[in-house]
Amino acid sequence: MLSILPSAIVDGILIGLTYGLVAAGLGLIWGVMDIVNFAHGEHMLIAMYVTLLTAAELNVDPLLLLPVNVVLMFLIGYATYFLVIKRVMDGPVLGQVLCTFGLLLAIRYGIMYAAGPTTRTIDDFVFAGSTTVFGISISFPEVLTALVSIVTVAALYVLLQKTETGKAIRATAQDKQAAQVLGIETDRVYAVAWGIGLAATGVAGTMVATFFPVQPEATPVVWTIASFAAVALGGLGGILGPVAGGVVIGLVENIGAAVLDSSYRQLYVYLVLIGALIYQREGILKWVNS
């Protein structure tokens, strides 16, 4: 059992970085607008199926679809705010929850209707395969996905910290009324925040589809719960917290599966989510900053 622990740790870090990217997008929307996007995993599913179907039908390498999915998901997020979310922004919280849950159902079962319920995988990927280092099996697609996740998170961090758009997003998140007084168009900021949050799922969905079996009902649940747990653990108000939370979730999930029972992988994530919601009020980075 202990012999497979190093592999579980490596796998946990690799998948955890991708969890962190998805969680960063969720946390951005949540932190800026105080709205929880329950359809976050389903939005990632869109990018997954664009990748799967295009690779299968047109024989296009998934890496070439990265910019396509980033732009597509940004536009979907931008439009979703103006067409749907803006209409419930000032309504009761229950209405907001039901709205994003409705998006969840529409996307999930729309994809199932269009593409079928079967599990799909990509058979031909230029970086397919694995190697063994010090007795640890390392998947090339997972390593590449983790590297792309790191680069994307770094880009998101720079965007939020160094650009005018990022400063407008942070100002709106801190105080909407003050931002409006300063001349910031908060509706546009909210739409951009949705676009950026979903663009992160575009990156993650494209890369994850290269090694993760995709099924319309089961797959988005895995990624939504993991990203919720990562945000709850890492805290709102930044990019690095959810990413750190994602790595913790990946480690808990994979070490638990290796040491305890692999059939309860999702249970370990649920337990972390519950614990984070009860005990972790400010995010794990508070220990670094204290």
Rosetta blueprint (number, residue, H / E / L):
1 M L
2 L H
3 S H
4 I H
5 L H
6 P H
7 S H
8 A H
9 I H
10 V H
11 D H
12 G H
13 I H
14 L H
15 I H
16 G H
17 L H
18 T H
19 Y H
20 G H
21 L H
22 V H
23 A H
24 A H
25 G H
26 L H
27 G H
28 L H
29 I H
30 W H
31 G H
32 V H
33 M H
34 D L
35 I L
36 V L
37 N L
38 F L
39 A L
40 H H
41 G H
42 E H
43 H H
44 M H
45 L H
46 I H
47 A H
48 M H
49 Y H
50 V H
51 T H
52 L H
53 L H
54 T H
55 A H
56 A H
57 E H
58 L H
59 N L
60 V L
61 D L
62 P H
63 L H
64 L H
65 L H
66 L H
67 P H
68 V H
69 N H
70 V H
71 V H
72 L H
73 M H
74 F H
75 L H
76 I H
77 G H
78 Y H
79 A H
80 T H
81 Y H
82 F H
83 L H
84 V L
85 I H
86 K H
87 R H
88 V H
89 M L
90 D L
91 G L
92 P L
93 V H
94 L H
95 G H
96 Q H
97 V H
98 L H
99 C H
100 T H
101 F H
102 G H
103 L H
104 L H
105 L H
106 A H
107 I H
108 R H
109 Y H
110 G H
111 I H
112 M H
113 Y H
114 A H
115 A H
116 G L
117 P L
118 T L
119 T L
120 R E
121 T L
122 I L
123 D L
124 D L
125 F L
126 V L
127 F L
128 A L
129 G L
130 S E
131 T E
132 T E
133 V E
134 F L
135 G L
136 I E
137 S E
138 I E
139 S E
140 F H
141 P H
142 E H
143 V H
144 L H
145 T H
146 A H
147 L H
148 V H
149 S H
150 I H
151 V H
152 T H
153 V H
154 A H
155 A H
156 L H
157 Y H
158 V H
159 L H
160 L H
161 Q H
162 K H
163 T L
164 E H
165 T H
166 G H
167 K H
168 A H
169 I H
170 R H
171 A H
172 T H
173 A H
174 Q H
175 D L
176 K H
177 Q H
178 A H
179 A H
180 Q H
181 V H
182 L L
183 G L
184 I L
185 E L
186 T H
187 D H
188 R H
189 V H
190 Y H
191 A H
192 V H
193 A H
194 W H
195 G H
196 I H
197 G H
198 L H
199 A H
200 A H
201 T H
202 G H
203 V H
204 A H
205 G H
206 T H
207 M H
208 V H
209 A L
210 T L
211 F L
212 F L
213 P L
214 V E
215 Q L
216 P L
217 E L
218 A H
219 T H
220 P H
221 V H
222 V H
223 W H
224 T H
225 I H
226 A H
227 S H
228 F H
229 A H
230 A H
231 V H
232 A H
233 L H
234 G H
235 G L
236 L L
237 G L
238 G L
239 I L
240 L H
241 G H
242 P H
243 V H
244 A H
245 G H
246 G H
247 V H
248 V H
249 I H
250 G H
251 L H
252 V H
253 E H
254 N H
255 I H
256 G H
257 A H
258 A H
259 V H
260 L L
261 D L
262 S H
263 S H
264 Y H
265 R H
266 Q H
267 L H
268 Y H
269 V H
270 Y H
271 L H
272 V H
273 L H
274 I H
275 G H
276 A H
277 L H
278 I H
279 Y H
280 Q L
281 R L
282 E L
283 G L
284 I L
285 L L
286 K H
287 W H
288 V H
289 N H
290 S L
